[in-house]
């Protein structure tokens, strides 16, 4: 079903920091047409081109904002390493953190009707909340009504505990509310490939398997049902879950195991992010694992995209809007009517 924007026409969007196209898939599913893509990582460009038939623009810092095609919605998961718990938490002191300002200059030059930005939830608390405050102030100064909330992949149909902040903005005060859940639910059993079809290289060596079993015994933990995912945190503590912890760009293959017997396959990692099995893998496994870890939960983005287009099809509000905060509190934000 094609979903139209507030003008009754198919909306156009751009896909910044596109990775391998998870956001694009989500917005196309609700009727959007992608008119521009930017992604600097070469292996990601190869995957993107193989699946969408076009190569993304490279370095966004060299992009002339005025050259970006007109669009209704800007989307972008600007790099999160600068704010992540596994990063160095330098924020805007880190070059990658300043890439937010490339988003800002495109918003300023093109003035789209709306935007969706995605980042790690630690962005909200970095530097005592000052970093996030700066981002919100810059977005509001551009004339946007801003909403934000942390959403978990577990609530949107994938068995992966992946919490990310969604920042949504509109040029008009539309009655927007973040979705609370998706339309379908997949279990770990739905995600995992048949054992007989899995390459032997993904199975643990005898040494690592015995080491894992020893740790389970030391921590007095047992696997009583299958399938399960074992997650080992930085302190060495093992968690046994019927879902995966958040995939990471570089560590998922090593700290997550299935039934204490093997690693997740690249296809399983993509499935955990909601990619369809028709999505082509044309780069080495090491790159697919990295790309999956950096990607988005597609059903979650799709639900937010649908909520955005539905809000934009309604009459803008004249009264103050309630904004959902990441900690579930409510804050009255009074904006001047545009």
BALOBA-1460 file (C-alpha; in Angstrom, 3 decimals):
// residues 338
<rec num="1" residu="x" x="0.000" y="0.000" z="0.000"/>
<rec num="2" residu="x" x="1.339" y="3.405" z="-0.931"/>
<rec num="3" residu="x" x="1.112" y="6.010" z="1.780"/>
<rec num="4" residu="x" x="0.904" y="9.617" z="0.691"/>
<rec num="5" residu="x" x="2.122" y="12.727" z="2.435"/>
<rec num="6" residu="x" x="-0.019" y="15.645" z="3.532"/>
<rec num="7" residu="x" x="-0.472" y="16.843" z="-0.052"/>
<rec num="8" residu="x" x="-1.836" y="13.533" z="-1.256"/>
<rec num="9" residu="x" x="1.269" y="12.818" z="-3.339"/>
<rec num="10" residu="x" x="4.075" y="10.307" z="-2.975"/>
<rec num="11" residu="x" x="6.693" y="11.916" z="-0.780"/>
<rec num="12" residu="x" x="10.399" y="12.213" z="-1.568"/>
<rec num="13" residu="x" x="13.163" y="11.550" z="0.935"/>
<rec num="14" residu="x" x="16.952" y="11.528" z="1.119"/>
<rec num="15" residu="x" x="19.041" y="8.851" z="2.823"/>
<rec num="16" residu="x" x="22.108" y="10.292" z="4.616"/>
<rec num="17" residu="x" x="24.730" y="8.143" z="6.384"/>
<rec num="18" residu="x" x="22.857" y="5.404" z="4.579"/>
<rec num="19" residu="x" x="24.962" y="2.374" z="5.489"/>
<rec num="20" residu="x" x="23.487" y="-0.485" z="3.475"/>
<rec num="21" residu="x" x="20.033" y="1.034" z="3.122"/>
<rec num="22" residu="x" x="17.954" y="-0.031" z="6.118"/>
<rec num="23" residu="x" x="16.279" y="3.361" z="6.435"/>
<rec num="24" residu="x" x="15.620" y="3.437" z="2.708"/>
<rec num="25" residu="x" x="13.813" y="0.089" z="2.831"/>
<rec num="26" residu="x" x="11.661" y="1.328" z="5.713"/>
<rec num="27" residu="x" x="10.636" y="4.589" z="4.044"/>
<rec num="28" residu="x" x="10.000" y="2.938" z="0.681"/>
<rec num="29" residu="x" x="7.612" y="0.538" z="2.407"/>
<rec num="30" residu="x" x="5.386" y="3.459" z="3.422"/>
<rec num="31" residu="x" x="5.365" y="5.009" z="-0.039"/>
<rec num="32" residu="x" x="8.503" y="7.130" z="-0.142"/>
<rec num="33" residu="x" x="10.766" y="7.684" z="-3.144"/>
<rec num="34" residu="x" x="14.483" y="8.032" z="-2.420"/>
<rec num="35" residu="x" x="15.986" y="10.876" z="-4.471"/>
<rec num="36" residu="x" x="19.494" y="11.059" z="-2.971"/>
<rec num="37" residu="x" x="21.831" y="8.887" z="-0.914"/>
<rec num="38" residu="x" x="25.103" y="9.555" z="0.870"/>
<rec num="39" residu="x" x="27.467" y="6.973" z="2.389"/>
<rec num="40" residu="x" x="31.275" y="7.223" z="2.476"/>
<rec num="41" residu="x" x="32.213" y="3.626" z="3.425"/>
<rec num="42" residu="x" x="33.223" y="1.760" z="0.263"/>
<rec num="43" residu="x" x="32.045" y="-1.771" z="1.236"/>
<rec num="44" residu="x" x="28.690" y="-0.245" z="2.205"/>
<rec num="45" residu="x" x="28.558" y="1.503" z="-1.165"/>
<rec num="46" residu="x" x="29.127" y="-1.856" z="-2.874"/>
<rec num="47" residu="x" x="26.289" y="-3.501" z="-0.909"/>
<rec num="48" residu="x" x="23.996" y="-0.528" z="-1.459"/>
<rec num="49" residu="x" x="24.586" y="-0.461" z="-5.199"/>
<rec num="50" residu="x" x="24.059" y="-4.229" z="-5.483"/>
<rec num="51" residu="x" x="20.673" y="-3.953" z="-3.780"/>
<rec num="52" residu="x" x="19.338" y="-0.601" z="-5.009"/>
<rec num="53" residu="x" x="21.061" y="-0.151" z="-8.351"/>
<rec num="54" residu="x" x="22.758" y="3.126" z="-7.508"/>
<rec num="55" residu="x" x="26.013" y="4.116" z="-5.838"/>
<rec num="56" residu="x" x="25.720" y="6.581" z="-2.938"/>
<rec num="57" residu="x" x="27.495" y="9.920" z="-2.903"/>
<rec num="58" residu="x" x="30.662" y="9.671" z="-0.804"/>
<rec num="59" residu="x" x="32.035" y="12.162" z="1.728"/>
<rec num="60" residu="x" x="29.135" y="14.255" z="3.045"/>
<rec num="61" residu="x" x="31.514" y="16.973" z="4.223"/>
<rec num="62" residu="x" x="32.305" y="17.665" z="0.548"/>
<rec num="63" residu="x" x="28.663" y="17.767" z="-0.471"/>
<rec num="64" residu="x" x="27.278" y="21.124" z="-1.586"/>
<rec num="65" residu="x" x="23.964" y="21.319" z="0.253"/>
<rec num="66" residu="x" x="22.261" y="23.267" z="-2.506"/>
<rec num="67" residu="x" x="23.024" y="20.427" z="-4.940"/>
<rec num="68" residu="x" x="20.882" y="17.969" z="-2.946"/>
<rec num="69" residu="x" x="17.565" y="17.306" z="-4.753"/>
<rec num="70" residu="x" x="14.408" y="18.797" z="-3.256"/>
<rec num="71" residu="x" x="12.773" y="16.411" z="-0.810"/>
<rec num="72" residu="x" x="9.978" y="16.204" z="1.749"/>
<rec num="73" residu="x" x="11.787" y="14.223" z="4.450"/>
<rec num="74" residu="x" x="15.468" y="14.077" z="5.383"/>
<rec num="75" residu="x" x="16.611" y="10.868" z="7.060"/>
<rec num="76" residu="x" x="19.951" y="10.109" z="8.635"/>
<rec num="77" residu="x" x="21.588" y="7.998" z="11.282"/>
<rec num="78" residu="x" x="24.565" y="10.282" z="11.815"/>
<rec num="79" residu="x" x="27.611" y="8.451" z="13.244"/>
<rec num="80" residu="x" x="27.155" y="7.443" z="16.852"/>
<rec num="81" residu="x" x="30.651" y="6.320" z="17.879"/>
<rec num="82" residu="x" x="31.336" y="9.693" z="19.435"/>
<rec num="83" residu="x" x="28.425" y="9.228" z="21.865"/>
<rec num="84" residu="x" x="28.334" y="5.435" z="22.324"/>
<rec num="85" residu="x" x="29.189" y="3.556" z="25.504"/>
<rec num="86" residu="x" x="31.742" y="1.621" z="23.436"/>
<rec num="87" residu="x" x="33.206" y="4.805" z="21.986"/>
<rec num="88" residu="x" x="35.374" y="7.362" z="23.719"/>
<rec num="89" residu="x" x="32.458" y="9.683" z="24.547"/>
<rec num="90" residu="x" x="34.196" y="12.773" z="23.208"/>
<rec num="91" residu="x" x="31.026" y="13.898" z="21.447"/>
<rec num="92" residu="x" x="31.490" y="17.092" z="19.494"/>
<rec num="93" residu="x" x="35.208" y="17.022" z="20.310"/>
<rec num="94" residu="x" x="35.296" y="13.985" z="18.022"/>
<rec num="95" residu="x" x="35.240" y="14.675" z="14.270"/>
<rec num="96" residu="x" x="32.536" y="12.062" z="13.777"/>
<rec num="97" residu="x" x="30.293" y="13.885" z="16.237"/>
<rec num="98" residu="x" x="30.479" y="17.088" z="14.236"/>
<rec num="99" residu="x" x="28.881" y="15.362" z="11.247"/>
<rec num="100" residu="x" x="25.576" y="16.385" z="12.809"/>
<rec num="101" residu="x" x="26.307" y="19.860" z="11.527"/>
<rec num="102" residu="x" x="26.366" y="18.528" z="7.961"/>
<rec num="103" residu="x" x="22.797" y="17.404" z="8.588"/>
<rec num="104" residu="x" x="22.037" y="20.873" z="9.904"/>
<rec num="105" residu="x" x="23.419" y="22.698" z="6.866"/>
<rec num="106" residu="x" x="21.389" y="20.480" z="4.492"/>
<rec num="107" residu="x" x="18.233" y="21.108" z="6.537"/>
<rec num="108" residu="x" x="18.957" y="24.833" z="6.429"/>
<rec num="109" residu="x" x="19.586" y="24.870" z="2.671"/>
<rec num="110" residu="x" x="16.721" y="22.593" z="1.558"/>
<rec num="111" residu="x" x="14.085" y="23.206" z="4.260"/>
<rec num="112" residu="x" x="12.346" y="19.799" z="4.013"/>
<rec num="113" residu="x" x="8.954" y="19.401" z="5.647"/>
<rec num="114" residu="x" x="10.262" y="16.827" z="8.113"/>
<rec num="115" residu="x" x="13.257" y="14.797" z="9.236"/>
<rec num="116" residu="x" x="14.103" y="11.600" z="11.079"/>
<rec num="117" residu="x" x="17.451" y="11.198" z="12.820"/>
<rec num="118" residu="x" x="18.577" y="8.066" z="14.664"/>
<rec num="119" residu="x" x="21.358" y="7.606" z="17.208"/>
<rec num="120" residu="x" x="22.418" y="5.668" z="20.297"/>
<rec num="121" residu="x" x="20.446" y="6.416" z="23.446"/>
<rec num="122" residu="x" x="23.639" y="7.618" z="25.176"/>
<rec num="123" residu="x" x="23.384" y="10.737" z="23.033"/>
<rec num="124" residu="x" x="20.747" y="12.051" z="25.449"/>
<rec num="125" residu="x" x="23.035" y="11.858" z="28.498"/>
<rec num="126" residu="x" x="26.415" y="12.629" z="26.943"/>
<rec num="127" residu="x" x="28.262" y="15.464" z="28.701"/>
<rec num="128" residu="x" x="25.480" y="15.795" z="31.246"/>
<rec num="129" residu="x" x="22.878" y="16.248" z="28.521"/>
<rec num="130" residu="x" x="24.582" y="19.332" z="27.076"/>
<rec num="131" residu="x" x="25.409" y="17.677" z="23.736"/>
<rec num="132" residu="x" x="21.795" y="16.685" z="23.175"/>
<rec num="133" residu="x" x="20.616" y="20.134" z="24.246"/>
<rec num="134" residu="x" x="22.838" y="21.720" z="21.589"/>
<rec num="135" residu="x" x="21.407" y="19.400" z="18.917"/>
<rec num="136" residu="x" x="17.807" y="20.193" z="19.900"/>
<rec num="137" residu="x" x="18.479" y="23.935" z="20.005"/>
<rec num="138" residu="x" x="19.990" y="23.873" z="16.521"/>
<rec num="139" residu="x" x="17.059" y="21.913" z="15.115"/>
<rec num="140" residu="x" x="14.491" y="24.183" z="16.738"/>
<rec num="141" residu="x" x="16.256" y="27.310" z="15.499"/>
<rec num="142" residu="x" x="15.708" y="25.976" z="11.979"/>
<rec num="143" residu="x" x="11.977" y="26.166" z="12.663"/>
<rec num="144" residu="x" x="11.197" y="22.535" z="13.445"/>
<rec num="145" residu="x" x="8.834" y="21.111" z="16.048"/>
<rec num="146" residu="x" x="10.993" y="18.380" z="17.547"/>
<rec num="147" residu="x" x="9.958" y="15.074" z="19.147"/>
<rec num="148" residu="x" x="12.314" y="12.445" z="20.529"/>
<rec num="149" residu="x" x="12.109" y="9.086" z="22.234"/>
<rec num="150" residu="x" x="14.188" y="5.951" z="22.763"/>
<rec num="151" residu="x" x="12.627" y="2.930" z="21.066"/>
<rec num="152" residu="x" x="13.645" y="-0.712" z="21.513"/>
<rec num="153" residu="x" x="13.883" y="-3.211" z="18.658"/>
<rec num="154" residu="x" x="12.243" y="-5.845" z="20.870"/>
<rec num="155" residu="x" x="8.992" y="-3.888" z="20.623"/>
<rec num="156" residu="x" x="9.034" y="-3.825" z="16.829"/>
<rec num="157" residu="x" x="9.145" y="-7.407" z="15.688"/>
<rec num="158" residu="x" x="12.795" y="-8.426" z="15.970"/>
<rec num="159" residu="x" x="14.395" y="-10.492" z="18.759"/>
<rec num="160" residu="x" x="17.146" y="-7.935" z="19.405"/>
<rec num="161" residu="x" x="17.399" y="-5.610" z="22.394"/>
<rec num="162" residu="x" x="18.486" y="-2.523" z="20.500"/>
<rec num="163" residu="x" x="17.639" y="0.821" z="22.059"/>
<rec num="164" residu="x" x="18.101" y="3.873" z="19.869"/>
<rec num="165" residu="x" x="16.866" y="7.431" z="20.111"/>
<rec num="166" residu="x" x="14.584" y="8.655" z="17.361"/>
<rec num="167" residu="x" x="14.538" y="12.403" z="16.727"/>
<rec num="168" residu="x" x="11.651" y="13.550" z="14.540"/>
<rec num="169" residu="x" x="10.978" y="17.098" z="13.393"/>
<rec num="170" residu="x" x="8.249" y="18.841" z="11.394"/>
<rec num="171" residu="x" x="8.033" y="22.315" z="9.916"/>
<rec num="172" residu="x" x="4.423" y="22.430" z="11.102"/>
<rec num="173" residu="x" x="2.988" y="21.370" z="14.447"/>
<rec num="174" residu="x" x="1.492" y="18.056" z="13.362"/>
<rec num="175" residu="x" x="-0.195" y="15.755" z="15.944"/>
<rec num="176" residu="x" x="2.648" y="13.234" z="15.985"/>
<rec num="177" residu="x" x="3.044" y="10.374" z="18.436"/>
<rec num="178" residu="x" x="5.758" y="7.753" z="18.432"/>
<rec num="179" residu="x" x="4.552" y="4.200" z="17.790"/>
<rec num="180" residu="x" x="4.771" y="1.778" z="20.691"/>
<rec num="181" residu="x" x="5.100" y="-1.456" z="18.733"/>
<rec num="182" residu="x" x="5.242" y="-2.961" z="15.262"/>
<rec num="183" residu="x" x="2.789" y="-5.040" z="13.282"/>
<rec num="184" residu="x" x="4.489" y="-8.434" z="13.549"/>
<rec num="185" residu="x" x="6.791" y="-10.353" z="15.851"/>
<rec num="186" residu="x" x="9.603" y="-12.714" z="14.949"/>
<rec num="187" residu="x" x="11.168" y="-15.030" z="17.491"/>
<rec num="188" residu="x" x="14.739" y="-16.210" z="17.668"/>
<rec num="189" residu="x" x="13.642" y="-19.460" z="16.017"/>
<rec num="190" residu="x" x="12.367" y="-17.458" z="13.039"/>
<rec num="191" residu="x" x="15.733" y="-15.722" z="12.691"/>
<rec num="192" residu="x" x="18.152" y="-18.627" z="13.003"/>
<rec num="193" residu="x" x="19.158" y="-20.631" z="9.956"/>
<rec num="194" residu="x" x="18.847" y="-24.457" z="9.959"/>
<rec num="195" residu="x" x="21.910" y="-25.929" z="11.663"/>
<rec num="196" residu="x" x="22.539" y="-28.312" z="8.768"/>
<rec num="197" residu="x" x="22.974" y="-25.395" z="6.366"/>
<rec num="198" residu="x" x="25.428" y="-23.409" z="8.483"/>
<rec num="199" residu="x" x="29.057" y="-23.353" z="7.417"/>
<rec num="200" residu="x" x="31.363" y="-25.099" z="9.894"/>
<rec num="201" residu="x" x="33.444" y="-21.936" z="10.201"/>
<rec num="202" residu="x" x="30.722" y="-20.390" z="12.370"/>
<rec num="203" residu="x" x="30.918" y="-23.136" z="15.004"/>
<rec num="204" residu="x" x="33.125" y="-22.696" z="18.062"/>
<rec num="205" residu="x" x="36.372" y="-24.572" z="18.308"/>
<rec num="206" residu="x" x="36.601" y="-27.237" z="20.995"/>
<rec num="207" residu="x" x="38.762" y="-24.882" z="23.036"/>
<rec num="208" residu="x" x="36.260" y="-22.010" z="23.052"/>
<rec num="209" residu="x" x="33.267" y="-24.283" z="23.520"/>
<rec num="210" residu="x" x="34.827" y="-25.887" z="26.597"/>
<rec num="211" residu="x" x="35.860" y="-22.458" z="27.887"/>
<rec num="212" residu="x" x="32.264" y="-21.245" z="27.568"/>
<rec num="213" residu="x" x="30.889" y="-24.334" z="29.282"/>
<rec num="214" residu="x" x="33.373" y="-23.809" z="32.119"/>
<rec num="215" residu="x" x="32.214" y="-20.213" z="32.570"/>
<rec num="216" residu="x" x="28.575" y="-21.328" z="32.650"/>
<rec num="217" residu="x" x="29.405" y="-23.827" z="35.373"/>
<rec num="218" residu="x" x="31.384" y="-21.270" z="37.371"/>
<rec num="219" residu="x" x="28.455" y="-18.851" z="37.230"/>
<rec num="220" residu="x" x="25.969" y="-21.638" z="38.034"/>
<rec num="221" residu="x" x="24.024" y="-21.084" z="34.826"/>
<rec num="222" residu="x" x="22.414" y="-23.645" z="32.566"/>
<rec num="223" residu="x" x="20.800" y="-23.680" z="29.144"/>
<rec num="224" residu="x" x="17.409" y="-25.260" z="29.793"/>
<rec num="225" residu="x" x="15.642" y="-24.412" z="26.529"/>
<rec num="226" residu="x" x="16.724" y="-23.755" z="22.970"/>
<rec num="227" residu="x" x="17.351" y="-21.710" z="20.997"/>
<rec num="228" residu="x" x="19.042" y="-19.093" z="23.172"/>
<rec num="229" residu="x" x="21.667" y="-16.439" z="22.727"/>
<rec num="230" residu="x" x="24.545" y="-16.152" z="25.160"/>
<rec num="231" residu="x" x="25.916" y="-12.683" z="25.671"/>
<rec num="232" residu="x" x="29.181" y="-12.091" z="27.512"/>
<rec num="233" residu="x" x="29.588" y="-8.547" z="28.826"/>
<rec num="234" residu="x" x="32.825" y="-6.699" z="29.515"/>
<rec num="235" residu="x" x="32.946" y="-8.088" z="33.039"/>
<rec num="236" residu="x" x="32.768" y="-11.672" z="31.777"/>
<rec num="237" residu="x" x="29.230" y="-12.233" z="33.045"/>
<rec num="238" residu="x" x="27.150" y="-14.482" z="30.804"/>
<rec num="239" residu="x" x="23.531" y="-13.698" z="30.055"/>
<rec num="240" residu="x" x="21.205" y="-16.299" z="28.563"/>
<rec num="241" residu="x" x="18.368" y="-14.826" z="26.519"/>
<rec num="242" residu="x" x="15.690" y="-15.728" z="23.981"/>
<rec num="243" residu="x" x="16.772" y="-12.654" z="22.038"/>
<rec num="244" residu="x" x="20.018" y="-11.095" z="20.926"/>
<rec num="245" residu="x" x="21.634" y="-8.181" z="22.650"/>
<rec num="246" residu="x" x="22.391" y="-5.189" z="20.431"/>
<rec num="247" residu="x" x="24.602" y="-6.045" z="17.490"/>
<rec num="248" residu="x" x="27.830" y="-4.074" z="17.286"/>
<rec num="249" residu="x" x="29.936" y="-3.162" z="14.299"/>
<rec num="250" residu="x" x="33.033" y="-5.007" z="15.468"/>
<rec num="251" residu="x" x="32.227" y="-7.170" z="18.471"/>
<rec num="252" residu="x" x="29.008" y="-9.099" z="17.866"/>
<rec num="253" residu="x" x="30.689" y="-12.079" z="16.260"/>
<rec num="254" residu="x" x="32.855" y="-12.615" z="19.327"/>
<rec num="255" residu="x" x="30.629" y="-11.812" z="22.304"/>
<rec num="256" residu="x" x="27.341" y="-13.371" z="21.122"/>
<rec num="257" residu="x" x="26.900" y="-17.127" z="20.655"/>
<rec num="258" residu="x" x="23.949" y="-19.343" z="19.786"/>
<rec num="259" residu="x" x="23.283" y="-22.183" z="22.235"/>
<rec num="260" residu="x" x="26.925" y="-21.879" z="23.396"/>
<rec num="261" residu="x" x="27.895" y="-23.711" z="20.206"/>
<rec num="262" residu="x" x="28.372" y="-21.223" z="17.377"/>
<rec num="263" residu="x" x="28.438" y="-17.602" z="16.229"/>
<rec num="264" residu="x" x="25.644" y="-15.798" z="14.429"/>
<rec num="265" residu="x" x="25.900" y="-15.996" z="10.645"/>
<rec num="266" residu="x" x="25.896" y="-12.821" z="8.522"/>
<rec num="267" residu="x" x="22.394" y="-13.643" z="7.253"/>
<rec num="268" residu="x" x="21.119" y="-14.072" z="10.802"/>
<rec num="269" residu="x" x="22.599" y="-10.715" z="11.758"/>
<rec num="270" residu="x" x="20.820" y="-9.030" z="8.860"/>
<rec num="271" residu="x" x="17.585" y="-10.772" z="9.844"/>
<rec num="272" residu="x" x="17.969" y="-9.416" z="13.389"/>
<rec num="273" residu="x" x="17.874" y="-5.947" z="11.861"/>
<rec num="274" residu="x" x="14.807" y="-6.807" z="9.788"/>
<rec num="275" residu="x" x="16.453" y="-7.157" z="6.368"/>
<rec num="276" residu="x" x="14.620" y="-9.527" z="4.001"/>
<rec num="277" residu="x" x="16.327" y="-12.680" z="2.797"/>
<rec num="278" residu="x" x="16.256" y="-11.230" z="-0.722"/>
<rec num="279" residu="x" x="18.844" y="-8.674" z="0.390"/>
<rec num="280" residu="x" x="22.069" y="-9.500" z="-1.434"/>
<rec num="281" residu="x" x="25.343" y="-10.061" z="0.401"/>
<rec num="282" residu="x" x="28.153" y="-9.250" z="-2.019"/>
<rec num="283" residu="x" x="31.029" y="-8.408" z="0.339"/>
<rec num="284" residu="x" x="33.081" y="-10.620" z="2.699"/>
<rec num="285" residu="x" x="31.460" y="-11.901" z="5.885"/>
<rec num="286" residu="x" x="33.606" y="-9.599" z="8.020"/>
<rec num="287" residu="x" x="32.127" y="-6.597" z="6.231"/>
<rec num="288" residu="x" x="28.540" y="-7.888" z="6.438"/>
<rec num="289" residu="x" x="28.937" y="-8.344" z="10.195"/>
<rec num="290" residu="x" x="30.209" y="-4.783" z="10.520"/>
<rec num="291" residu="x" x="27.419" y="-3.437" z="8.327"/>
<rec num="292" residu="x" x="24.712" y="-5.303" z="10.239"/>
<rec num="293" residu="x" x="26.075" y="-3.955" z="13.515"/>
<rec num="294" residu="x" x="25.924" y="-0.401" z="12.193"/>
<rec num="295" residu="x" x="22.478" y="-0.730" z="10.654"/>
<rec num="296" residu="x" x="18.988" y="0.070" z="11.927"/>
<rec num="297" residu="x" x="16.031" y="-2.069" z="12.950"/>
<rec num="298" residu="x" x="14.001" y="-1.739" z="9.760"/>
<rec num="299" residu="x" x="10.525" y="-2.545" z="11.242"/>
<rec num="300" residu="x" x="11.104" y="0.108" z="13.921"/>
<rec num="301" residu="x" x="12.055" y="2.771" z="11.375"/>
<rec num="302" residu="x" x="9.101" y="1.716" z="9.226"/>
<rec num="303" residu="x" x="6.688" y="2.190" z="12.143"/>
<rec num="304" residu="x" x="8.073" y="5.666" z="12.834"/>
<rec num="305" residu="x" x="7.962" y="6.556" z="9.124"/>
<rec num="306" residu="x" x="4.324" y="5.484" z="8.959"/>
<rec num="307" residu="x" x="3.490" y="7.548" z="12.045"/>
<rec num="308" residu="x" x="5.214" y="10.553" z="10.450"/>
<rec num="309" residu="x" x="3.291" y="10.330" z="7.181"/>
<rec num="310" residu="x" x="0.024" y="9.814" z="9.032"/>
<rec num="311" residu="x" x="0.699" y="12.894" z="11.164"/>
<rec num="312" residu="x" x="1.560" y="14.957" z="8.077"/>
<rec num="313" residu="x" x="-1.761" y="14.029" z="6.478"/>
<rec num="314" residu="x" x="-3.615" y="15.720" z="9.332"/>
<rec num="315" residu="x" x="-4.251" y="19.372" z="10.093"/>
<rec num="316" residu="x" x="-1.435" y="21.069" z="12.038"/>
<rec num="317" residu="x" x="-2.192" y="21.913" z="15.646"/>
<rec num="318" residu="x" x="-2.371" y="25.457" z="16.991"/>
<rec num="319" residu="x" x="-2.073" y="24.547" z="20.640"/>
<rec num="320" residu="x" x="1.153" y="23.479" z="22.440"/>
<rec num="321" residu="x" x="2.291" y="19.938" z="21.732"/>
<rec num="322" residu="x" x="3.193" y="17.224" z="24.219"/>
<rec num="323" residu="x" x="6.641" y="15.816" z="23.512"/>
<rec num="324" residu="x" x="7.557" y="12.299" z="24.566"/>
<rec num="325" residu="x" x="10.889" y="12.131" z="26.347"/>
<rec num="326" residu="x" x="13.277" y="9.204" z="26.366"/>
<rec num="327" residu="x" x="12.619" y="8.626" z="30.076"/>
<rec num="328" residu="x" x="8.834" y="8.412" z="29.515"/>
<rec num="329" residu="x" x="8.191" y="11.760" z="31.228"/>
<rec num="330" residu="x" x="6.081" y="14.446" z="29.589"/>
<rec num="331" residu="x" x="7.227" y="17.972" z="28.966"/>
<rec num="332" residu="x" x="5.039" y="20.811" z="27.748"/>
<rec num="333" residu="x" x="6.879" y="22.558" z="24.929"/>
<rec num="334" residu="x" x="5.179" y="25.799" z="23.822"/>
<rec num="335" residu="x" x="5.952" y="26.848" z="20.288"/>
<rec num="336" residu="x" x="4.828" y="29.911" z="18.375"/>
<rec num="337" residu="x" x="2.366" y="28.932" z="15.634"/>
<rec num="338" residu="x" x="4.004" y="29.067" z="12.218"/>
